[in-house]
Amino acid sequence: MIIIIGRYLYKKLKDDNMLEKFVFVNPFGVSHGAACDERARKLADRLIQTKPQQLVLVPVNVNKHWILTIIEPYKDCVYVMDPLSHRNRDATWKSVVDTAMTIFNATKEKNKFKKPPKWEIVKGPIQPDFKQCGFYVMRFMKEIVMACQDDDSVFVASMFKRREYSMSEINEVREDWATSAINEL
Protein backbone atom coordinates (compact mmCIF):
# COMPACT_ATOMS: atom_id res chain seq x y z
CA MET A 1 0.00 0.00 0.00
CA ILE A 2 2.67 2.54 1.03
CA ILE A 3 4.93 1.57 -1.88
CA ILE A 4 2.15 2.35 -4.35
CA ILE A 5 1.80 5.90 -3.01
CA GLY A 6 5.60 6.25 -3.15
CA ARG A 7 5.50 5.29 -6.83
CA TYR A 8 2.58 7.69 -7.41
CA LEU A 9 4.51 10.56 -5.82
CA TYR A 10 7.70 9.60 -7.67
CA LYS A 11 5.85 9.68 -10.99
CA LYS A 12 4.26 13.04 -10.10
CA LEU A 13 7.68 14.48 -9.25
CA LYS A 14 9.16 13.05 -12.44
CA ASP A 15 6.36 14.55 -14.53
CA ASP A 16 6.95 17.94 -12.85
CA ASN A 17 10.77 17.70 -13.19
CA MET A 18 11.22 17.76 -9.42
CA LEU A 19 12.96 14.45 -8.72
CA GLU A 20 16.05 16.26 -7.43
CA LYS A 21 14.20 17.26 -4.26
CA PHE A 22 13.35 13.84 -2.83
CA VAL A 23 14.60 10.33 -2.32
CA PHE A 24 12.14 7.58 -1.43
CA VAL A 25 13.12 4.53 0.59
CA ASN A 26 11.35 1.21 0.18
CA PRO A 27 9.93 0.50 3.63
CA PHE A 28 10.30 -3.26 3.30
CA GLY A 29 14.08 -3.00 3.13
CA VAL A 30 14.34 -1.13 6.42
CA SER A 31 11.30 -2.21 8.46
CA HIS A 32 11.35 -4.99 11.04
CA GLY A 33 12.42 -8.45 10.02
CA ALA A 34 16.11 -8.07 9.25
CA ALA A 35 18.93 -7.51 11.71
CA CYS A 36 19.48 -3.90 12.79
CA ASP A 37 22.88 -3.74 11.10
CA GLU A 38 21.43 -4.96 7.81
CA ARG A 39 18.58 -2.43 8.01
CA ALA A 40 21.06 0.37 8.78
CA ARG A 41 23.27 -0.66 5.86
CA LYS A 42 20.31 -0.61 3.44
CA LEU A 43 19.27 2.82 4.66
CA ALA A 44 22.86 4.09 4.52
CA ASP A 45 23.17 2.87 0.92
CA ARG A 46 20.16 5.00 0.03
CA LEU A 47 21.46 8.02 1.98
CA ILE A 48 24.83 7.80 0.22
CA GLN A 49 23.04 8.27 -3.10
CA THR A 50 21.50 11.58 -2.01
CA LYS A 51 22.55 15.07 -2.96
CA PRO A 52 22.59 18.12 -0.70
CA GLN A 53 19.12 19.68 -0.33
CA GLN A 54 17.32 16.36 -0.86
CA LEU A 55 14.79 15.10 1.65
CA VAL A 56 14.74 11.35 2.22
CA LEU A 57 11.24 10.02 2.91
CA VAL A 58 11.26 6.75 4.84
CA PRO A 59 7.88 5.25 5.69
CA VAL A 60 8.59 2.49 8.17
CA ASN A 61 6.54 -0.03 10.06
CA VAL A 62 7.51 -0.23 13.73
CA ASN A 63 5.64 -2.70 15.91
CA LYS A 64 2.77 -3.07 13.41
CA HIS A 65 2.36 0.71 13.13
CA TRP A 66 3.39 3.04 10.29
CA ILE A 67 5.42 6.17 10.93
CA LEU A 68 7.22 8.52 8.57
CA THR A 69 10.87 9.38 9.03
CA ILE A 70 12.22 12.33 7.03
CA ILE A 71 15.99 12.62 6.83
CA GLU A 72 18.11 15.56 5.71
CA PRO A 73 21.45 13.71 5.65
CA TYR A 74 23.64 16.70 4.78
CA LYS A 75 22.14 18.69 7.66
CA ASP A 76 22.26 15.78 10.12
CA CYS A 77 18.55 16.16 10.84
CA VAL A 78 15.95 13.45 11.31
CA TYR A 79 12.25 14.20 11.65
CA VAL A 80 9.71 11.66 12.88
CA MET A 81 5.99 11.84 12.20
CA ASP A 82 3.89 9.38 14.16
CA PRO A 83 0.16 9.66 13.44
CA LEU A 84 -0.65 7.97 16.75
CA SER A 85 1.36 10.13 19.15
CA HIS A 86 3.96 12.86 19.33
CA ARG A 87 6.84 10.75 20.57
CA ASN A 88 9.54 8.46 19.23
CA ARG A 89 8.06 5.05 19.91
CA ASP A 90 10.86 2.78 18.76
CA ALA A 91 14.41 2.92 20.14
CA THR A 92 15.53 0.20 17.70
CA TRP A 93 14.48 2.30 14.70
CA LYS A 94 16.34 5.29 16.15
CA SER A 95 19.44 3.12 16.47
CA VAL A 96 19.07 1.96 12.84
CA VAL A 97 18.86 5.56 11.59
CA ASP A 98 21.73 6.75 13.82
CA THR A 99 23.93 3.91 12.51
CA ALA A 100 22.94 4.68 8.90
CA MET A 101 23.84 8.34 9.43
CA THR A 102 27.20 7.35 10.94
CA ILE A 103 27.93 5.23 7.85
CA PHE A 104 26.76 8.09 5.60
CA ASN A 105 29.01 10.62 7.36
CA ALA A 106 32.01 8.27 7.22
CA THR A 107 31.44 7.59 3.52
CA LYS A 108 31.16 11.28 2.76
CA GLU A 109 34.18 11.91 5.04
CA LYS A 110 31.99 14.36 6.86
CA ASN A 111 33.22 14.64 10.44
CA LYS A 112 33.66 10.93 11.07
CA PHE A 113 33.40 11.35 14.84
CA LYS A 114 30.38 13.60 14.78
CA LYS A 115 27.56 13.37 17.29
CA PRO A 116 24.40 11.50 16.29
CA PRO A 117 21.93 13.44 14.14
CA LYS A 118 19.47 15.85 15.66
CA TRP A 119 16.08 14.19 16.07
CA GLU A 120 12.87 16.19 16.04
CA ILE A 121 9.32 14.98 16.54
CA VAL A 122 6.97 16.72 14.08
CA LYS A 123 3.60 17.32 15.64
CA GLY A 124 1.25 16.56 12.79
CA PRO A 125 -2.33 15.35 12.62
CA ILE A 126 -3.23 12.46 14.92
CA GLN A 127 -5.23 9.54 13.59
CA PRO A 128 -8.63 9.08 15.25
CA ASP A 129 -8.32 5.30 15.70
CA PHE A 130 -5.78 2.47 15.46
CA LYS A 131 -6.53 1.58 11.83
CA GLN A 132 -5.49 4.55 9.69
CA CYS A 133 -1.75 4.96 10.30
CA GLY A 134 -0.84 3.90 6.75
CA PHE A 135 -3.20 6.43 5.20
CA TYR A 136 -1.92 9.16 7.50
CA VAL A 137 1.70 8.40 6.58
CA MET A 138 0.75 8.50 2.89
CA ARG A 139 -0.98 11.85 3.46
CA PHE A 140 2.11 13.20 5.26
CA MET A 141 4.26 12.19 2.28
CA LYS A 142 1.84 13.74 -0.19
CA GLU A 143 1.70 17.03 1.73
CA ILE A 144 5.48 17.27 1.92
CA VAL A 145 5.84 16.65 -1.83
CA MET A 146 3.04 19.09 -2.69
CA ALA A 147 4.50 21.78 -0.44
CA CYS A 148 7.81 21.42 -2.23
CA GLN A 149 6.12 21.98 -5.57
CA ASP A 150 4.87 25.35 -4.31
CA ASP A 151 7.98 26.41 -2.40
CA ASP A 152 11.62 25.41 -2.82
CA SER A 153 12.33 25.61 0.90
CA VAL A 154 10.14 23.25 2.88
CA PHE A 155 10.49 23.30 6.65
CA VAL A 156 9.14 19.92 7.67
CA ALA A 157 9.21 20.74 11.36
CA SER A 158 6.81 23.65 10.98
CA MET A 159 4.58 22.77 8.05
CA PHE A 160 2.13 20.55 9.96
CA LYS A 161 0.02 22.75 12.18
CA ARG A 162 -3.36 20.98 12.18
CA ARG A 163 -4.32 18.42 14.78
CA GLU A 164 -6.28 16.10 12.44
CA TYR A 165 -7.21 15.42 8.84
CA SER A 166 -10.74 15.56 7.54
CA MET A 167 -12.25 12.37 6.16
CA SER A 168 -12.15 13.92 2.66
CA GLU A 169 -8.36 14.43 2.96
CA ILE A 170 -7.86 10.80 3.93
CA ASN A 171 -10.26 9.66 1.21
CA GLU A 172 -8.21 11.67 -1.31
CA VAL A 173 -5.18 9.54 -0.41
CA ARG A 174 -7.28 6.38 -0.67
CA GLU A 175 -8.39 7.46 -4.16
CA ASP A 176 -4.78 8.24 -5.19
CA TRP A 177 -3.75 4.82 -3.90
CA ALA A 178 -6.60 3.00 -5.68
CA THR A 179 -5.99 4.81 -8.97
CA SER A 180 -2.26 4.09 -8.79
CA ALA A 181 -2.86 0.43 -7.94
CA ILE A 182 -5.22 0.02 -10.90
CA ASN A 183 -2.77 1.77 -13.25
CA GLU A 184 -0.02 -0.66 -12.22
CA LEU A 185 -2.06 -3.72 -13.21
C-alpha positions in Angstrom: 0.0 0.0 0.0 2.7 2.5 1.0 4.9 1.6 -1.9 2.2 2.3 -4.3 1.8 5.9 -3.0 5.6 6.2 -3.1 5.5 5.3 -6.8 2.6 7.7 -7.4 4.5 10.6 -5.8 7.7 9.6 -7.7 5.8 9.7 -11.0 4.3 13.0 -10.1 7.7 14.5 -9.3 9.2 13.0 -12.4 6.4 14.6 -14.5 6.9 17.9 -12.9 10.8 17.7 -13.2 11.2 17.8 -9.4 13.0 14.4 -8.7 16.1 16.3 -7.4 14.2 17.3 -4.3 13.3 13.8 -2.8 14.6 10.3 -2.3 12.1 7.6 -1.4 13.1 4.5 0.6 11.3 1.2 0.2 9.9 0.5 3.6 10.3 -3.3 3.3 14.1 -3.0 3.1 14.3 -1.1 6.4 11.3 -2.2 8.5 11.3 -5.0 11.0 12.4 -8.4 10.0 16.1 -8.1 9.3 18.9 -7.5 11.7 19.5 -3.9 12.8 22.9 -3.7 11.1 21.4 -5.0 7.8 18.6 -2.4 8.0 21.1 0.4 8.8 23.3 -0.7 5.9 20.3 -0.6 3.4 19.3 2.8 4.7 22.9 4.1 4.5 23.2 2.9 0.9 20.2 5.0 0.0 21.5 8.0 2.0 24.8 7.8 0.2 23.0 8.3 -3.1 21.5 11.6 -2.0 22.6 15.1 -3.0 22.6 18.1 -0.7 19.1 19.7 -0.3 17.3 16.4 -0.9 14.8 15.1 1.7 14.7 11.3 2.2 11.2 10.0 2.9 11.3 6.8 4.8 7.9 5.3 5.7 8.6 2.5 8.2 6.5 0.0 10.1 7.5 -0.2 13.7 5.6 -2.7 15.9 2.8 -3.1 13.4 2.4 0.7 13.1 3.4 3.0 10.3 5.4 6.2 10.9 7.2 8.5 8.6 10.9 9.4 9.0 12.2 12.3 7.0 16.0 12.6 6.8 18.1 15.6 5.7 21.4 13.7 5.6 23.6 16.7 4.8 22.1 18.7 7.7 22.3 15.8 10.1 18.5 16.2 10.8 15.9 13.5 11.3 12.2 14.2 11.7 9.7 11.7 12.9 6.0 11.8 12.2 3.9 9.4 14.2 0.2 9.7 13.4 -0.7 8.0 16.7 1.4 10.1 19.1 4.0 12.9 19.3 6.8 10.8 20.6 9.5 8.5 19.2 8.1 5.1 19.9 10.9 2.8 18.8 14.4 2.9 20.1 15.5 0.2 17.7 14.5 2.3 14.7 16.3 5.3 16.2 19.4 3.1 16.5 19.1 2.0 12.8 18.9 5.6 11.6 21.7 6.7 13.8 23.9 3.9 12.5 22.9 4.7 8.9 23.8 8.3 9.4 27.2 7.3 10.9 27.9 5.2 7.8 26.8 8.1 5.6 29.0 10.6 7.4 32.0 8.3 7.2 31.4 7.6 3.5 31.2 11.3 2.8 34.2 11.9 5.0 32.0 14.4 6.9 33.2 14.6 10.4 33.7 10.9 11.1 33.4 11.4 14.8 30.4 13.6 14.8 27.6 13.4 17.3 24.4 11.5 16.3 21.9 13.4 14.1 19.5 15.9 15.7 16.1 14.2 16.1 12.9 16.2 16.0 9.3 15.0 16.5 7.0 16.7 14.1 3.6 17.3 15.6 1.2 16.6 12.8 -2.3 15.3 12.6 -3.2 12.5 14.9 -5.2 9.5 13.6 -8.6 9.1 15.3 -8.3 5.3 15.7 -5.8 2.5 15.5 -6.5 1.6 11.8 -5.5 4.5 9.7 -1.8 5.0 10.3 -0.8 3.9 6.7 -3.2 6.4 5.2 -1.9 9.2 7.5 1.7 8.4 6.6 0.7 8.5 2.9 -1.0 11.9 3.5 2.1 13.2 5.3 4.3 12.2 2.3 1.8 13.7 -0.2 1.7 17.0 1.7 5.5 17.3 1.9 5.8 16.6 -1.8 3.0 19.1 -2.7 4.5 21.8 -0.4 7.8 21.4 -2.2 6.1 22.0 -5.6 4.9 25.3 -4.3 8.0 26.4 -2.4 11.6 25.4 -2.8 12.3 25.6 0.9 10.1 23.3 2.9 10.5 23.3 6.7 9.1 19.9 7.7 9.2 20.7 11.4 6.8 23.6 11.0 4.6 22.8 8.0 2.1 20.5 10.0 0.0 22.7 12.2 -3.4 21.0 12.2 -4.3 18.4 14.8 -6.3 16.1 12.4 -7.2 15.4 8.8 -10.7 15.6 7.5 -12.3 12.4 6.2 -12.2 13.9 2.7 -8.4 14.4 3.0 -7.9 10.8 3.9 -10.3 9.7 1.2 -8.2 11.7 -1.3 -5.2 9.5 -0.4 -7.3 6.4 -0.7 -8.4 7.5 -4.2 -4.8 8.2 -5.2 -3.8 4.8 -3.9 -6.6 3.0 -5.7 -6.0 4.8 -9.0 -2.3 4.1 -8.8 -2.9 0.4 -7.9 -5.2 0.0 -10.9 -2.8 1.8 -13.2 0.0 -0.7 -12.2 -2.1 -3.7 -13.2 
